[in-house]
Amino acid sequence: MKDDSHLIETGIASERVFDGALLHINRDTVRLPDGSEAIREYIPHPGAVMVIPVLDDGRLLMERQFRYPFKRVFLEFPAGKLDPNEDPLACGKRELLEETGYTAQHWRKLGVLHPIISYTSEEIHIFLAQGLTAGEAQLDEGEFVELIIKEQAELVAGILDGSITDGKTITGLFWLEQLTKTGQLTTK
């Protein structure tokens, strides 16, 4: 195992500088590897889950959703924040049902994504969901989502032409590409 001690920063002090309804911001003083001190500001995050729902014919169930910080609609996989002490798989099942109305017979954890390592502790657990059954969505109050079904090739083309820019969705499509290439993604 590689020795990383020459890169490690050690926390000396921490303070909460903002407490919002969703986001909080911490400002920590750290000791750098050379003994000097620096300030690190970051957003602690409870974590999230993204689900890649694959229909029996291989097409993908996607969402179109308005994202306020960018003032536009994004095409993305279903995803949501973990509740306190919630198991990531339970969160994935809950989010898929709430946002799409679908349930899945088969679940497979693919990995974890750290979307913005410079200023948040968020990690997104990525799950593949297959054997889907349609139902009625149970959207949260104030949540507006449009479901859309896409071919994998269409989504890859969207990444390449710049129309799909959501990092978690791009990561999910990378996983799908690898599973498809290696024959590990099977559909009925």
LOLO-655961 format. One record per atom (N, C-alpha, C, CB): residue in one letter; x, y, z. Coordinates in steps of 0.2 Angstrom, whole numbers, plus 5000, padded with zeros to 4 digits. Glycine has a CB too. Layout:
AXYZ
...
This chain:
M500449945000
M500050005000
M500450065000
M499550005006
K500250114996
K500650174995
K500650225002
K500450214989
D501150255004
D501150295009
D500950365007
D501850305013
D500350395009
D500150455007
D500250515013
D499350455006
S500650495018
S500750545023
S500950615021
S501150515028
H501250615015
H501550685013
H500950725009
H502150665008
L500350695009
L499850725006
L499250745011
L499550685000
I499250715017
I498750715021
I498650785025
I498750665027
E498050815025
E497850875029
E497550845035
E497450925025
T497650875041
T497350855048
T496950915050
T497950845053
G496350905052
G495850955055
G496150975062
G495150925055
I496051045063
I496251075069
I495651105072
I496851125068
A495251135068
A494651165071
A494051165066
A494751235074
S493451165068
S492951165063
S492351205066
S492651095062
E492051245061
E491451285063
E490951285057
E491651365065
R490351285059
R489751285055
R489651365053
R489151255058
V489651385047
V489651455045
V488951465042
V490151475041
F488551415040
F487951425037
F487551355038
F487951435029
D486851365040
D486451315041
D485751325037
D486251305049
G485751295031
G485151305027
G484651245028
G485251315020
A484051245025
A483551195025
A483851125022
A482951215021
L484251135017
L484551075013
L485351075014
L484351075006
L485651135013
L486351135013
L486651165020
L486651165007
H487251145022
H487551175027
H488251185025
H487551125034
I488651235027
I489351245025
I489751245032
I489351315021
N490351215031
N490851215037
N491451245034
N490951135039
R491751275039
R492451305038
R492951275043
R492451385039
D493351235040
D493851205045
D494551235044
D493851125043
T494951235049
T495651255049
T496051185049
T495851295055
V496451175044
V496851115044
V497651125044
V496651075037
R497951075046
R498651075046
R498951045040
R499051045052
L499251075036
L499551045029
L500151005031
L499751105024
P500350965026
P500850915027
P501550955028
P500950875020
D501651015026
D502251055028
D502251085035
D502351105022
G501651075038
G501551105045
G501251175045
G502251115048
S501151205039
S500751265039
S499951255040
S500851305033
E499651305040
E498851305041
E498551335035
E498651335048
A497951305034
A497451335029
A496751325031
A497651295022
I496351355027
I495651355028
I495351315023
I495251425028
R494851265024
R494451225020
R493751235021
R494651155020
E493351255016
E492651265017
E492351215012
E492351335014
Y491751185015
Y491451125012
Y490751115014
Y491851055013
I490451075010
I489751065011
I489650985013
I489251075005
P489550975020
P489450905022
P488750885019
P489350895030
H488750815016
H488150795013
H487950725015
H488250795005
P487350705016
P487150645019
P487250585014
P486450645021
G487350605007
G487450555002
G486750544998
G487550485005
A486850514993
A486250504988
A486350434984
A486250564983
V485850424981
V485750364976
V485550384970
V485350304980
M485850354964
M485550354958
M485450284955
M486150394953
V484850284952
V484650214949
V484650224941
V483950204952
I484950164938
I484950164931
I484350104930
I485650134928
P483750134928
P483250084927
P483250064919
P482550114928
V483349994918
V483349964912
V482749924910
V484049924911
L482349944905
L481749914903
L481949844900
L481349954898
D481449794900
D481649734897
D481849734890
D480949684898
D481749784886
D481949784879
D482649824879
D481449824875
G482949844885
G483549874885
G483549944885
G483949844879
R482949974883
R482950054884
R482950074891
R482250074880
L483050134892
L483250164898
L482650214900
L483850194899
L482450204907
L481950254909
L482350314912
L481550214915
M482150374910
M482550434911
M482050484914
M482950464905
E482250534917
E481850594919
E482050654916
E481850594927
R481650704915
R481750774913
R481550814919
R481450794906
Q481950854922
Q481850894928
Q482150964927
Q482050854934
F481751014929
F482051074930
F482551084936
F481551134930
R483151104934
R483651114940
R483751194941
R484251074938
Y483551224946
Y483551294947
Y484251324946
Y483251304954
P484751294949
P485451334949
P485651354942
P485951294952
F485451304937
F485551324930
F484951344926
F485851254927
K484451354929
K483851384926
K483651344919
K483951454924
R483651274919
R483551234913
R483351164915
R484051234908
V483051134911
V482851064911
V483451014910
V482251044907
F483550964914
F484050914912
F483750844911
F484550914918
L484150804907
L483950734906
L484450694911
L484050714899
E484150654915
E484550624920
E484150554923
E484650664926
F484550514926
F484350454929
F483950474936
F484850404930
P483450434938
P483150444944
P483650444950
P482650394946
A483650494954
A484150494960
A483750534966
A484750534958
G484050524972
G483850564977
G484250554983
G483150534979
K484150594988
K484550604994
K484450544999
K484550674998
L484950525002
L484750475008
L484450505014
L485450435010
D483950475017
D483750495023
D484150475029
D482950465024
P484150505035
P484650485040
P484550415041
P484450525046
N485150375042
N485250305043
N484950265038
N484950295050
E484750285032
E484450245027
E484950205023
E484050295022
D484750145022
D485250105018
D485150125010
D484950025018
P485750125007
P485750155000
P485250114995
P486450144997
L485250044996
L484750004992
L484050024993
L484849934993
A483850035000
A483150055001
A483050124999
A483150055009
C483550164999
C483450234996
C483350224988
C484050274997
G483650184985
G483650174978
G482950154976
G484150134975
K482650104980
K482050074978
K481450124980
K481850014983
R481550164985
R481050224987
R481050274981
R481250254994
E481650294979
E481750354974
E481450324968
E482450374973
L481550264965
L481350244959
L480550244959
L481550174958
L480250214965
L479550214965
L479250284966
L479350174972
E479550324970
E479250394971
E479250434964
E479650434976
E479850434961
E479950474955
E479650454949
E480650494954
T479650384948
T479450354942
T478750314942
T479950314939
G478650284948
G478150234949
G478350164948
G477550254944
Y478950154946
Y479150094944
Y479450054950
Y479650094938
T479449994950
T479749944955
T480249904951
T479249904959
A480749874954
A481149824950
A481249764954
A481849864949
Q481349704950
Q481449644953
Q482149624955
Q481149584949
H482649654951
H483349644951
H483749704952
H483549604945
W484149704957
W484549764959
W485249744959
W484249794966
R485649784957
R486449774957
R486749834959
R486649744951
K487149834964
K487549894965
K488149894961
K487849904973
L488249954957
L488849964953
L489449994956
L488649994947
G489350044960
G489850084963
G489650144966
G490350094958
V490150184968
V490050254971
V490350304967
V490250244978
L490050364967
L490250424963
L490350474968
L489850444957
H490950514968
H491050574972
H491050624967
H491750564976
P490450664967
P490350704961
P490750774961
P489650724961
I490950794967
I491250864968
I491750854974
I490750924969
I492350824973
I492750814978
I493150874982
I493350764976
S493050934978
S493450984981
S493051024986
S493551034975
Y492351024986
Y491951054991
Y491351024994
Y491851124989
T491250964993
T490750924997
T490850854998
T490050934992
S490550825003
S490750755005
S490250715002
S490750755013
E489850734997
E489250694994
E489550634991
E488850734989
E489250574992
E489450524988
E488750494985
E489850464992
I488750474979
I488150444976
I488250374974
I487950484969
H487850334977
H487850254976
H487450244970
H487550214982
I487750204965
I487450194959
I487150124959
I487950204953
F486550114957
F486250044956
F485950034949
F485650044962
L485949974947
L485649954941
L484949924943
L486149904937
A484449944940
A483749914942
A483449874935
A483249964945
Q483349814936
Q483049774930
Q482449744932
Q483549734927
G482049714927
G481449684929
G480949734931
G481549624934
L480849784928
L480449844930
L479649824929
L480649904926
T479249854934
T478549854933
T478349924934
T478249804938
A477849944929
A477650014930
A477050014935
A477350034923
G477050074938
G476550094943
G476450174943
G476750074950
E476150194948
E476050264949
E476550304953
E475350284952
A476850354950
A477350394954
A477050424960
A477650444949
Q477450434965
Q477250464971
Q477750524973
Q477250414977
L477750574968
L478150634969
L478050664975
L478050674963
D478650694978
D478550734984
D478250804982
D479350754987
E477950834987
E477650904986
E478150944983
E477350934992
G477950984977
G478451034974
G478950994969
G478851064979
E478850934968
E479250894963
E478950884957
E479550834967
F479250904951
F478950894945
F479450864940
F478750964942
V479250804938
V479650764934
V479250734928
V479950704938
E479650734922
E479350704916
E479750644914
E479350754910
L479450584914
L479750524912
L479850524904
L479350464915
I480350494902
I480550484895
I480950424895
I480950544892
I480850384889
I481250324888
I481650334882
I480750264886
K482350314883
K482850324878
K483250264877
K483350384880
E483550264871
E484050204869
E484650224872
E484050194861
Q485050174874
Q485750194876
Q486150234871
Q486150124878
A486150214865
A486550254860
A486350324859
A486450214853
E485650344860
E485450404860
E485750454866
E484650414861
L485750414872
L486050454877
L486850464877
L485950414884
V487150414874
V487850424873
V487950484867
V488150354870
A487550484862
A487650534857
A487450604861
A487050524852
G487050604866
G486850664869
G487450694873
G486250654874
I487850644876
I488450664880
I488950694875
I488750604883
L489050664869
L489550684864
L489350744861
L489650634859
D488750764860
D488550824857
D488450884862
D487850814853
G488550864869
G488450914874
G487750934877
G488750974871
S487250894874
S486550904877
S486450874884
S486050884872
I486850824885
I486850784892
I487450804896
I486750704891
T487350844901
T487950864905
T487950844912
T488050944904
D487450814914
D487350794921
D487950744923
D486650764923
G488350754928
G488950714929
G488750644931
G489350744934
K488150634935
K487950574938
K487750524932
K487450574944
T487350564928
T487050524922
T487650504917
T486550574918
I488150544916
I488650524912
I489050464915
I489150584911
T489150464922
T489450414925
T489050344924
T489550424932
G488350354925
G487950294924
G487950264917
G487250314926
L488050314912
L488050284905
L488750254904
L487950344900
F489250274907
F489950244907
F489850174910
F490450284911
W489550164915
W489450094918
W489050054913
W489050104925
L488550074911
L488150044906
L488550014900
L487550084904
E488950064897
E489350044891
E489849994893
E489750114889
Q490149994899
Q490549944901
Q490249874902
Q490949964908
L489649874905
L489249814906
L489049784899
L488649824911
T488849824895
T488649804888
T489249774884
T488349864884
K489849804884
K490449784881
K490649714883
K490949834881
T490549704890
T490849644893
T490249594894
T491149654900
G489649604891
G489149554891
G488849544898
G489449494888
Q488949594902
Q488649584909
Q487949614910
Q489149614914
L487749654905
L487049684905
L486649634900
L487149754902
T486149604904
T485749564900
T485049584901
T485749484903
T484649584895
T483949604895
T483549544893
T483849664891
K482949544894
K482449484892
K482449484884
K481849484895
